[in-house]
Amino acid sequence: MENLAIVDLGSNSVRMAITEIQTDGSFKEVKRVKEDSRISEGMGREKILQPVAMDRTIAALKRFKKLYVGLPNLKVRAITTAAVRQAKNQQEFLQRVKQELNLDLQVLTGSKEAYYDYLGVVRSLDLDHCLILDTGGASCEIILVQHKKARNLISIPIGAVNLSEQFHLGGYVKAVDLFKAQVSINERLNKIPWLRYAEHVPIVLLGGANRTLARMSRNYRHRGRGSIHGYHLLARAVYATFRELISRNLMQRKKISGLEPERADIIVGGMLPLLALLQKTDDGRVIFSESGVREGIIAEYVQERKHN
């Protein structure tokens, strides 16, 4: 039996999952933790990781290390995504992580991140055709799935944190700022020619902002706690939730059931990519997945073990 610890440093949160992998290839997750370290905070147009954000993130990584260090037959896979991928001072941060934790962070390309999203979704949801949207803090990954195959995929550098900061969507949202943000997102999506093939398929949602949408909706419907994997919504419910969010200021949003207070300042920006895609499709269904990059990495790792 092996212990695989996956450290996933996203732009808004850092997560760690420990999975036990048996010799026959079967596996089960035994530990999962998350902290909202927001490494992308304050990067701005210059794309510079800020000292406070780096310190906060490294402190979280050290707390995670205490949970997996000493496990038998341990393999650690540490990856990071959009914020570090885009950062001009990327090497400074990677060297700090190496020196302070003896951890080698692999910076995933946007296409590799999107591919792992695809692997995580297709192994856990029975869908032949769909459009996958992973909305992170500093990027969105979009994957067109046809006949269970990833036909097209792309990563674009817009996400919940950088959209909220650039267009001032953290507090009470002004109409002019919301309009500018929507125009900017549509300009990017209009440059993706293969999106026209996704007009009649459901959208599968990954990422913190999208998970928050699911929890808000489920709490509103009094569905209780538990996994949101496979949870369905129609477009009109998404629009209704968004209207409620933009009608409130930051303090009022923090009181919404299902919305983590620390996400209240980025949830409006985080929902905008989904709204833009819903307006380009006519299926009207969204389906939430809790399987994404980490599950995709596990699937690839188990497959590679079989061939070794």
C-alpha positions in Angstrom: 0.0 0.0 0.0 1.2 3.5 -0.9 0.2 6.9 0.6 -0.1 9.5 -2.1 -0.2 13.1 -0.8 -1.3 15.6 -3.3 -0.7 19.3 -2.5 -2.7 21.5 -4.8 -1.8 25.2 -4.6 -4.5 27.2 -6.4 -4.8 30.9 -6.8 -7.3 31.3 -4.0 -6.9 28.2 -1.8 -4.4 25.5 -1.1 -5.6 22.0 -0.6 -4.0 18.7 0.4 -5.5 15.2 0.0 -3.9 11.9 1.2 -5.0 8.8 -0.8 -4.2 5.2 0.1 -3.4 3.2 -3.1 -3.5 -0.6 -2.8 -1.4 -2.9 -4.9 -4.3 -3.9 -7.0 -4.8 -0.2 -8.1 -7.8 0.5 -5.9 -7.6 3.7 -3.9 -9.5 5.7 -1.3 -9.0 9.2 0.1 -8.4 9.2 3.8 -7.6 12.9 4.5 -8.5 16.2 2.9 -7.8 19.7 4.2 -8.1 23.2 2.7 -7.0 26.8 3.6 -7.9 30.0 1.8 -4.3 31.4 1.5 -5.1 33.5 -1.6 -1.6 33.5 -3.2 -3.0 35.7 -6.1 -4.1 38.6 -3.8 -2.7 41.9 -5.0 -0.8 40.5 -8.0 -2.3 43.2 -10.2 -1.5 43.8 -13.9 2.2 43.5 -13.0 1.7 39.8 -12.0 3.9 40.0 -8.9 3.3 37.7 -6.0 3.1 39.8 -2.9 5.2 39.0 0.2 2.3 38.7 2.6 0.5 36.3 0.3 3.6 34.2 -0.1 4.2 34.1 3.7 0.6 33.1 4.3 0.7 30.3 1.7 4.0 28.9 2.9 2.7 28.8 6.5 -0.3 26.8 5.2 2.0 24.4 3.3 4.0 23.8 6.5 0.8 23.0 8.4 -0.1 20.5 5.7 3.3 18.9 5.8 2.8 18.0 9.4 -0.2 15.8 8.3 1.7 13.7 5.8 5.3 13.6 6.9 6.2 10.2 8.4 3.5 8.2 6.6 4.8 4.8 5.3 5.5 4.4 1.6 4.8 8.1 1.1 4.9 9.8 -2.3 4.2 13.6 -2.4 3.0 15.3 -5.6 2.8 19.1 -5.3 1.4 21.2 -8.1 0.5 24.8 -8.5 -1.6 26.6 -11.1 -2.5 30.0 -12.5 -1.2 32.5 -10.0 2.2 31.0 -9.8 2.2 30.2 -13.5 1.6 33.8 -14.4 3.9 35.4 -11.7 7.0 37.2 -12.8 8.6 36.4 -9.5 7.7 32.7 -9.8 11.2 31.4 -9.3 11.6 33.4 -6.0 8.5 31.7 -4.6 9.4 28.2 -5.8 12.9 28.5 -4.3 11.4 29.6 -1.0 9.1 26.6 -1.0 12.1 24.3 -1.8 14.3 25.8 0.9 11.7 26.0 3.7 9.8 22.8 3.0 12.0 20.7 0.8 9.1 20.5 -1.6 9.3 20.7 -5.4 6.2 22.5 -6.7 5.4 21.6 -10.3 3.9 24.5 -12.2 1.2 23.1 -14.3 0.6 24.5 -17.8 -3.0 25.7 -18.4 -3.6 22.8 -20.8 -2.3 20.2 -18.4 -4.5 21.6 -15.6 -7.5 21.4 -18.0 -6.6 17.9 -18.9 -6.5 16.8 -15.3 -9.9 18.4 -14.8 -11.1 16.3 -17.7 -9.7 13.1 -16.3 -11.3 13.9 -12.9 -14.7 14.5 -14.3 -15.0 11.6 -16.8 -14.1 9.0 -14.2 -16.8 10.2 -11.8 -19.7 11.5 -13.9 -21.5 9.5 -16.5 -21.7 12.0 -19.3 -20.9 11.5 -23.0 -21.0 15.1 -24.0 -20.5 18.3 -21.8 -18.6 21.5 -21.4 -16.3 21.6 -18.3 -15.7 24.9 -16.6 -13.2 25.1 -13.8 -13.2 28.7 -12.3 -10.2 29.3 -10.1 -8.8 32.4 -8.6 -6.7 33.5 -11.5 -7.8 31.4 -14.5 -10.6 29.4 -16.1 -10.1 26.0 -17.7 -12.7 25.1 -20.4 -12.9 21.6 -21.9 -15.3 20.4 -24.6 -16.1 16.7 -24.1 -17.6 14.7 -27.0 -18.1 11.0 -26.8 -16.3 11.0 -23.4 -13.1 12.4 -25.1 -11.5 15.8 -24.6 -11.9 17.3 -28.0 -10.7 20.8 -27.2 -9.4 22.5 -24.1 -8.1 25.9 -23.1 -7.0 27.9 -20.1 -7.7 31.7 -20.0 -6.2 34.0 -17.4 -9.4 35.2 -15.8 -10.7 34.1 -12.4 -12.6 35.0 -9.3 -9.8 37.0 -7.6 -8.3 38.9 -10.6 -11.7 39.7 -12.1 -12.9 41.0 -8.7 -9.8 43.1 -8.2 -9.6 44.5 -11.7 -13.3 45.5 -12.0 -14.0 46.4 -8.3 -16.6 43.7 -7.7 -15.7 43.0 -4.1 -18.1 45.4 -2.4 -21.4 46.8 -3.7 -21.3 46.2 -7.4 -21.8 49.2 -9.7 -23.5 48.6 -13.0 -20.7 50.2 -15.0 -18.1 47.9 -13.4 -20.2 44.8 -13.9 -20.8 45.8 -17.6 -17.0 46.3 -18.1 -16.3 42.9 -16.6 -18.9 41.1 -18.7 -17.6 42.8 -21.9 -14.0 41.7 -21.1 -15.0 38.1 -20.5 -17.1 37.9 -23.7 -14.3 39.3 -25.7 -12.1 36.4 -24.5 -14.8 33.7 -25.0 -15.6 35.0 -28.5 -12.0 34.2 -29.5 -12.6 30.4 -28.8 -14.1 29.1 -32.1 -14.9 25.6 -30.9 -17.3 26.9 -28.2 -20.0 26.9 -30.9 -20.0 23.1 -30.6 -21.1 23.4 -27.0 -24.4 25.0 -27.6 -26.5 22.0 -26.7 -24.6 20.3 -23.9 -24.7 20.7 -20.1 -21.9 22.7 -18.3 -20.0 20.7 -15.6 -18.7 23.0 -12.9 -15.4 22.8 -10.9 -13.6 25.3 -8.8 -14.3 27.2 -5.5 -16.6 29.8 -6.9 -18.8 27.2 -8.6 -18.8 24.9 -5.5 -20.0 28.0 -3.5 -22.9 28.5 -5.9 -24.0 24.9 -5.4 -23.9 25.3 -1.6 -25.8 28.5 -1.7 -28.5 26.9 -3.9 -28.7 23.8 -1.8 -29.0 25.7 1.5 -31.7 27.9 0.0 -33.6 24.7 -0.9 -33.0 23.3 2.6 -31.2 20.3 1.1 -28.7 20.1 4.0 -25.0 19.3 4.0 -22.9 16.7 2.2 -21.3 16.2 -1.2 -22.4 18.4 -4.0 -21.0 16.0 -6.6 -23.6 15.4 -9.3 -25.9 18.2 -8.0 -27.9 19.8 -10.8 -29.2 23.4 -11.3 -31.0 25.1 -14.2 -29.9 28.4 -15.7 -32.7 30.3 -14.1 -31.6 29.3 -10.6 -28.1 30.5 -11.4 -29.4 33.8 -12.6 -31.6 34.2 -9.5 -28.6 33.6 -7.2 -26.5 36.0 -9.1 -29.2 38.7 -8.9 -29.3 38.3 -5.2 -25.5 38.6 -4.9 -25.2 41.8 -6.8 -28.1 43.4 -4.9 -26.1 43.2 -1.7 -23.0 44.8 -0.3 -20.1 42.9 1.1 -21.3 42.7 4.7 -24.7 41.5 3.5 -23.2 38.9 1.2 -21.2 37.5 4.1 -24.4 36.5 5.8 -25.8 34.4 2.9 -26.2 30.8 3.9 -23.7 28.5 2.0 -21.4 31.4 1.1 -18.1 31.3 3.1 -17.5 34.8 4.4 -13.9 34.8 3.1 -15.3 34.2 -0.4 -17.9 37.0 -0.3 -15.6 39.5 -1.9 -14.8 37.3 -4.9 -18.0 35.4 -5.6 -19.5 37.9 -8.0 -16.3 37.8 -10.2 -16.2 34.1 -9.8 -19.7 33.6 -11.2 -19.2 35.8 -14.3 -17.5 33.1 -16.5 -20.4 30.7 -15.9 -23.0 33.4 -16.7 -21.2 34.2 -19.9 -21.1 30.6 -21.0 -24.8 30.0 -20.1 -25.7 32.9 -22.4 -23.8 31.1 -25.3 -25.6 27.7 -24.8 -29.2 26.7 -24.8 -29.1 23.4 -22.8 -29.6 25.3 -19.5 -28.3 22.6 -17.2 -25.3 22.9 -14.9 -23.9 19.9 -13.0 -21.4 20.2 -10.2 -18.3 18.0 -9.8 -16.1 17.6 -6.8 -13.7 15.6 -8.9 -11.1 17.7 -10.7 -7.4 18.2 -10.9 -6.4 16.1 -7.8 -8.6 13.2 -8.9 -7.2 13.5 -12.4 -3.6 13.2 -11.0 -4.6 10.2 -9.0 -6.2 8.5 -12.1 -3.0 9.1 -14.1 -0.8 7.9 -11.3 -2.7 4.7 -10.8 -2.6 4.1 -14.6 1.1 4.6 -14.7 1.7 2.2 -11.8 -0.1 -0.5 -13.8 2.2 -0.1 -16.7 5.4 -0.1 -14.6 
